[in-house]
């Protein structure tokens, strides 16, 4: 299994691979479940290589450490995962 940072880099920089529809599944520690977020709704802050950010439906900003990413889906198919 490749590190999540390498997969995210490939999605961002490999034009053919990256034009698919991606979702990131991360562990929500409060709800104790995997939450799927479309990659197009995620922001990667340049000076933070260890987390991503997104806005939820209420407009609240969430910062999620990359180690809480548990799954990546491409066009609905699971392409990467790690145990909870």
N, CA and C atoms as a LAMMPS dump frame, in Angstrom:
ITEM: TIMESTEP
0
ITEM: NUMBER OF ATOMS
252
ITEM: BOX BOUNDS ff ff ff
-5.0000000000000000e+02 5.0000000000000000e+02
-5.0000000000000000e+02 5.0000000000000000e+02
-5.0000000000000000e+02 5.0000000000000000e+02
ITEM: ATOMS id mol type element x y z
1 1 1 N 0.845 -1.171 0
2 1 2 C 0 0 0
3 1 3 C 0.898 1.244 0
4 2 1 N 0.562 2.181 -0.879
5 2 2 C 1.352 3.404 -0.932
6 2 3 C 0.895 4.358 0.165
7 3 1 N 1.752 5.232 0.633
8 3 2 C 1.349 6.213 1.639
9 3 3 C 0.277 7.152 1.075
10 4 1 N -0.603 7.603 1.941
11 4 2 C -1.703 8.469 1.509
12 4 3 C -1.175 9.741 0.854
13 5 1 N -0.06 10.282 1.328
14 5 2 C 0.496 11.499 0.732
15 5 3 C 0.858 11.269 -0.742
16 6 1 N 1.392 10.092 -1.055
17 6 2 C 1.747 9.779 -2.442
18 6 3 C 0.506 9.646 -3.311
19 7 1 N -0.535 9.006 -2.806
20 7 2 C -1.767 8.868 -3.574
21 7 3 C -2.406 10.232 -3.822
22 8 1 N -2.475 11.069 -2.805
23 8 2 C -3.055 12.401 -2.971
24 8 3 C -2.24 13.229 -3.969
25 9 1 N -0.945 13.085 -3.931
26 9 2 C -0.093 13.787 -4.89
27 9 3 C -0.374 13.303 -6.31
28 10 1 N -0.525 12.02 -6.491
29 10 2 C -0.818 11.491 -7.824
30 10 3 C -2.161 12.007 -8.326
31 11 1 N -3.155 12.039 -7.451
32 11 2 C -4.467 12.544 -7.845
33 11 3 C -4.358 14 -8.299
34 12 1 N -3.588 14.777 -7.566
35 12 2 C -3.472 16.206 -7.872
36 12 3 C -2.637 16.479 -9.121
37 13 1 N -1.602 15.671 -9.392
38 13 2 C -0.652 16.01 -10.444
39 13 3 C -0.686 15.107 -11.673
40 14 1 N -1.323 13.943 -11.612
41 14 2 C -1.442 13.059 -12.782
42 14 3 C -2.776 13.385 -13.464
43 15 1 N -2.706 14.116 -14.568
44 15 2 C -3.912 14.642 -15.22
45 15 3 C -4.903 13.541 -15.605
46 16 1 N -4.439 12.446 -16.162
47 16 2 C -5.354 11.377 -16.579
48 16 3 C -5.998 10.686 -15.38
49 17 1 N -5.191 10.327 -14.414
50 17 2 C -5.701 9.649 -13.217
51 17 3 C -6.6 10.581 -12.407
52 18 1 N -6.213 11.842 -12.291
53 18 2 C -6.898 12.789 -11.417
54 18 3 C -8.202 13.34 -11.931
55 19 1 N -8.581 13.073 -13.187
56 19 2 C -9.831 13.644 -13.688
57 19 3 C -11.061 12.815 -13.313
58 20 1 N -10.869 11.779 -12.556
59 20 2 C -11.981 10.955 -12.071
60 20 3 C -12.672 11.642 -10.89
61 21 1 N -13.758 11.048 -10.42
62 21 2 C -14.496 11.547 -9.258
63 21 3 C -13.963 10.835 -8.018
64 22 1 N -13.327 11.574 -7.114
65 22 2 C -12.731 11 -5.916
66 22 3 C -13.497 11.401 -4.666
67 23 1 N -13.512 10.496 -3.714
68 23 2 C -14.023 10.771 -2.372
69 23 3 C -13.003 10.276 -1.364
70 24 1 N -12.879 11.035 -0.276
71 24 2 C -11.992 10.677 0.82
72 24 3 C -12.868 10.212 1.982
73 25 1 N -12.556 9.058 2.533
74 25 2 C -13.26 8.558 3.713
75 25 3 C -12.369 8.707 4.929
76 26 1 N -12.809 9.51 5.879
77 26 2 C -11.997 9.721 7.08
78 26 3 C -12.777 9.285 8.314
79 27 1 N -12.049 8.951 9.367
80 27 2 C -12.666 8.525 10.616
81 27 3 C -13.102 9.75 11.413
82 28 1 N -14.402 9.855 11.624
83 28 2 C -14.947 10.895 12.498
84 28 3 C -14.944 10.31 13.9
85 29 1 N -14.101 10.86 14.76
86 29 2 C -13.938 10.291 16.1
87 29 3 C -15.167 10.492 16.972
88 30 1 N -15.94 11.541 16.746
89 30 2 C -17.138 11.781 17.551
90 30 3 C -18.241 10.812 17.163
91 31 1 N -18.473 10.679 15.849
92 31 2 C -19.536 9.783 15.377
93 31 3 C -19.082 8.328 15.307
94 32 1 N -17.77 8.091 15.433
95 32 2 C -17.192 6.744 15.355
96 32 3 C -17.62 6.023 14.071
97 33 1 N -17.486 6.752 12.951
98 33 2 C -17.8 6.159 11.649
99 33 3 C -16.965 6.844 10.578
100 34 1 N -16.912 6.212 9.415
101 34 2 C -16.2 6.777 8.282
102 34 3 C -17.132 7.752 7.567
103 35 1 N -16.642 8.968 7.359
104 35 2 C -17.381 10.008 6.646
105 35 3 C -16.712 10.198 5.296
106 36 1 N -17.524 10.182 4.234
107 36 2 C -16.997 10.369 2.886
108 36 3 C -17.218 11.809 2.441
109 37 1 N -16.149 12.425 1.945
110 37 2 C -16.18 13.81 1.484
111 37 3 C -15.643 13.845 0.051
112 38 1 N -16.363 14.49 -0.872
113 38 2 C -15.824 14.621 -2.231
114 38 3 C -14.499 15.386 -2.215
115 39 1 N -13.545 14.893 -2.956
116 39 2 C -12.23 15.522 -2.987
117 39 3 C -12.312 16.972 -3.445
118 40 1 N -13.253 17.275 -4.334
119 40 2 C -13.368 18.651 -4.83
120 40 3 C -13.805 19.631 -3.748
121 41 1 N -14.277 19.131 -2.6
122 41 2 C -14.666 19.992 -1.484
123 41 3 C -13.563 20.121 -0.431
124 42 1 N -12.426 19.491 -0.687
125 42 2 C -11.311 19.478 0.261
126 42 3 C -10.251 20.484 -0.17
127 43 1 N -9.695 21.165 0.818
128 43 2 C -8.59 22.099 0.555
129 43 3 C -7.348 21.6 1.277
130 44 1 N -6.228 21.68 0.579
131 44 2 C -4.942 21.353 1.174
132 44 3 C -4.181 22.659 1.353
133 45 1 N -3.898 23.011 2.594
134 45 2 C -3.187 24.244 2.902
135 45 3 C -1.702 24.02 2.636
136 46 1 N -1.096 24.943 1.912
137 46 2 C 0.299 24.775 1.483
138 46 3 C 1.274 24.542 2.622
139 47 1 N 1.088 25.209 3.75
140 47 2 C 2.05 25.073 4.839
141 47 3 C 1.692 23.959 5.827
142 48 1 N 0.662 23.164 5.509
143 48 2 C 0.271 22.052 6.383
144 48 3 C 0.264 20.762 5.57
145 49 1 N 1.3 19.954 5.732
146 49 2 C 1.412 18.705 4.982
147 49 3 C 0.789 17.527 5.712
148 50 1 N 0.14 17.788 6.845
149 50 2 C -0.368 16.696 7.672
150 50 3 C -1.876 16.706 7.851
151 51 1 N -2.593 17.617 7.162
152 51 2 C -4.046 17.702 7.339
153 51 3 C -4.687 18.286 6.084
154 52 1 N -6.004 18.096 5.982
155 52 2 C -6.787 18.765 4.949
156 52 3 C -7.951 19.467 5.625
157 53 1 N -8.585 20.395 4.91
158 53 2 C -9.709 21.134 5.456
159 53 3 C -10.904 21.025 4.525
160 54 1 N -12.1 21.122 5.119
161 54 2 C -13.324 21.211 4.328
162 54 3 C -14.396 21.89 5.167
163 55 1 N -15.432 22.374 4.478
164 55 2 C -16.585 22.986 5.138
165 55 3 C -17.72 21.98 5.144
166 56 1 N -18.378 21.813 6.31
167 56 2 C -19.524 20.915 6.368
168 56 3 C -20.774 21.648 5.885
169 57 1 N -21.933 20.99 5.947
170 57 2 C -23.176 21.57 5.437
171 57 3 C -23.622 22.8 6.211
172 58 1 N -23.164 22.931 7.45
173 58 2 C -23.501 24.104 8.255
174 58 3 C -22.499 25.237 8.058
175 59 1 N -21.497 25.018 7.225
176 59 2 C -20.49 26.041 6.965
177 59 3 C -19.33 26.043 7.945
178 60 1 N -19.271 25.05 8.812
179 60 2 C -18.18 24.964 9.785
180 60 3 C -16.947 24.346 9.134
181 61 1 N -15.792 24.922 9.407
182 61 2 C -14.536 24.409 8.869
183 61 3 C -14.024 23.264 9.735
184 62 1 N -13.593 22.201 9.07
185 62 2 C -13.005 21.059 9.763
186 62 3 C -11.592 20.853 9.245
187 63 1 N -10.669 20.619 10.133
188 63 2 C -9.303 20.258 9.782
189 63 3 C -9.115 18.805 10.197
190 64 1 N -8.771 17.968 9.234
191 64 2 C -8.667 16.525 9.476
192 64 3 C -7.232 16.075 9.218
193 65 1 N -6.576 15.49 10.216
194 65 2 C -5.223 14.965 10.002
195 65 3 C -5.231 13.836 8.971
196 66 1 N -4.204 13.785 8.154
197 66 2 C -4.136 12.761 7.111
198 66 3 C -4.143 11.349 7.678
199 67 1 N -3.655 11.152 8.912
200 67 2 C -3.658 9.799 9.472
201 67 3 C -5.073 9.29 9.76
202 68 1 N -6.078 10.175 9.731
203 68 2 C -7.462 9.733 9.92
204 68 3 C -8.156 9.371 8.612
205 69 1 N -7.464 9.542 7.471
206 69 2 C -8.019 9.066 6.205
207 69 3 C -7.938 7.547 6.214
208 70 1 N -9.071 6.917 6.018
209 70 2 C -9.131 5.454 6.064
210 70 3 C -9.458 4.825 4.722
211 71 1 N -9.961 5.631 3.76
212 71 2 C -10.337 5.08 2.462
213 71 3 C -10.335 6.172 1.408
214 72 1 N -10.042 5.766 0.168
215 72 2 C -10.141 6.662 -0.981
216 72 3 C -10.92 5.915 -2.061
217 73 1 N -11.896 6.606 -2.625
218 73 2 C -12.741 6.037 -3.666
219 73 3 C -12.525 6.799 -4.964
220 74 1 N -12.453 6.065 -6.062
221 74 2 C -12.328 6.658 -7.399
222 74 3 C -13.496 6.164 -8.227
223 75 1 N -14.328 7.096 -8.66
224 75 2 C -15.548 6.756 -9.408
225 75 3 C -16.381 5.718 -8.657
226 76 1 N -16.427 5.852 -7.334
227 76 2 C -17.23 4.971 -6.498
228 76 3 C -16.554 3.675 -6.08
229 77 1 N -15.395 3.369 -6.655
230 77 2 C -14.678 2.136 -6.333
231 77 3 C -13.596 2.414 -5.288
232 78 1 N -13.507 1.553 -4.296
233 78 2 C -12.47 1.666 -3.278
234 78 3 C -11.115 1.352 -3.911
235 79 1 N -10.193 2.323 -3.865
236 79 2 C -8.865 2.108 -4.468
237 79 3 C -7.755 2.088 -3.427
238 80 1 N -8.072 2.537 -2.186
239 80 2 C -7.064 2.593 -1.141
240 80 3 C -7.782 2.53 0.203
241 81 1 N -7.215 1.79 1.152
242 81 2 C -7.805 1.781 2.498
243 81 3 C -6.752 1.333 3.518
244 82 1 N -7.032 1.661 4.755
245 82 2 C -6.254 1.152 5.889
246 82 3 C -7.239 0.877 7.017
247 83 1 N -6.827 0.028 7.919
248 83 2 C -7.699 -0.374 9.026
249 83 3 C -7.995 0.796 9.942
250 84 1 N -9.114 0.733 10.632
251 84 2 C -9.531 1.795 11.575
252 84 3 C -8.691 1.701 12.82
